[in-house]
Amino acid sequence: MNNKNNTKQVIIKKAIHLFSKNGYEGTSMRDIAASVGIKKASLYSHFKGKEEIFFTIYQGILETYSHFLKSLIQQTEGESLERALTHILRQFIQFYAKEQSMRLWERIYLFPPECMLQSMTDKAYQIEMSFIHNLENIFQDSHRIKNKDQIPSIVKGFYYLLMGFSLSNQFYQNDLLEKDIKDTLEIFFYGIATQEEY
């Protein structure tokens, strides 16, 4: 039983690498089997087919991502708006850079398999909306916002700032990344400030 579970985990690990590199359509069961070092027929004792392998991986990514986002929000409890958002941005970038499965997430985000587009986006959308709702609560608790009615738009701006840095961080040198983070946050906070100047 343990050997079967171990083999299944190896299949998932190798498949993540192949799907990240070649995409869903560009990866075959034969490719996965060769990468694992087993016969193609042996894969079917662990998974029904490529789609099940992909969905197993995708479900795992969603669970990891959801747990990370919930933990990230909890870490900011009691912090000022500036400290909370700065922490969220930095941790978000680090998570994308260090979590191996996020390479596949990036590819799915940009090039989702057409045959699974709706079911995949529905699940991801629920997680993203929960995160955005939690961000809105952080802004609601701050005295910095001039008009609370603007919070949904401000949160969307911050959310896409997160996405932009996270998806492009692999092209940055560390010193340039730090400068851009600092400059961007300074402008962002200045834009939502009420009285204090930055």
Secondary structure, 3 states (H helix, E strand, C coil): CHHHHHHHHHHHHHHHHHHHHHCCCCCCHHHHHHHHCCCHHHHCCCCCCHHHHHHHHHHHHHHHHHHHHHHHHHHCCCCCHHHHHHHHHHHHHHHHHHCCHHHHHHHHHHCCCHHHHHHHHHHHHHHHHHHHHHHHHHHHCCCCCCCHHHHHHHHHHHHHHHHHHHHHHHHCCHHHHHHHHHHHHHHHHHHHCCCCCC
